Amino acid sequence: MASTTPPPEPFAVLADLVAGGATMHTAAQLGEALNAVPQLQRWLREQRRSVLQELKATHSNGEIGSRLGLTAQRVADIAAGHSHTRATRAARA
């Protein structure tokens, strides 16, 4: 039985898989999506770092941080490619 909780907005397209009913294809596609989560996280971190680097050309770390709910130091760390999670460090090793 599928959950009635919708996926986060960026992943709403996955709900189409579930809407089609319980099939082997659906199970396989959801499994592939789950297996790709670390790759997705890596890609998202790279994209965020790139965007923050561009924003720093016209905005201060403090300004960016206040808009994103981050500290100025965290903005600087992200833009420099630093991560604070063990999973990220392990994936890079």
N, C-alpha and C positions, 0 to 999 in steps of 0.2 A: 504494500500500500504506500503510495507516494505521500510525502509531507505536503501540507497545504501552505506552508511557509514559502513565500516566493524567494528566489535567490536574490542576492544583492544586484542592483541595477546593471552593473557592467556585464553580469552573467545571465541576465534574463533570457537570453536566447536558449540557454540550456533547458529552460522550462518547456520549450517546444518538444524536446525529446520525451519528457515525462508525459506531456499531454497526449501523445500518441498511444499511450498504453504500455503495458509491461511486455516488452519483446526482448529477444536476445540482442538485437541491434541496439536498443535503448541501454541495456545493461553494459554492453561493450563500449558504447560511446561515453557513458557516464564514467566508466572505469578509466578510459583514456583521458578524460578531462581531469579526474582526480590525480592520475599519474603525472600529468603535465603541470600541476600546481607549482612545484618548485621552479620549473622553467618560467612560468608566468610571473612568479614573484621576482625572479632575477630580472626579467624583462621590464617589469614595472619599476623596480629600483633603478635600473639604467635610465629609463625614460624620465623618472622623477628627477634624478641627478642632473640630466641634461637640461631639463626645464629650469631647475633652480639655478644652474650655472648661467643660463641666458638671462633670467630675471635679475641676477646679481649685477648685471651691467647697468641696470636702470633703477634698482631698488636696494635698500640696505637689508642686511640679514634680519635686523629688528623688524623692519616693515613686512618683509616676507613672512617671518615667524608669527607676527601678530595676526596676519591674515589667515595663516594655516594652522594656528594653534600650536606652534612650536616655539622653542626658545631660539634666540639668535645663534647660539652655539650649535644647536641641532641642525639648523639650516646650513651653517658652515660645514658641519660634519657630513651631511648628506651630499652637498655640492662637491665635497672633496672625495666622495666615494667611500666614506667610513660607515660601517654598520655596527650596531650594538647588539646584534643577536648572535647566539651560538650557531644556529642553523645556517646563517649566512656565511659565517667564518668557515664552518665545516664544508659547505658546498664549494667554497673557493679553494680549499686545500687540495 
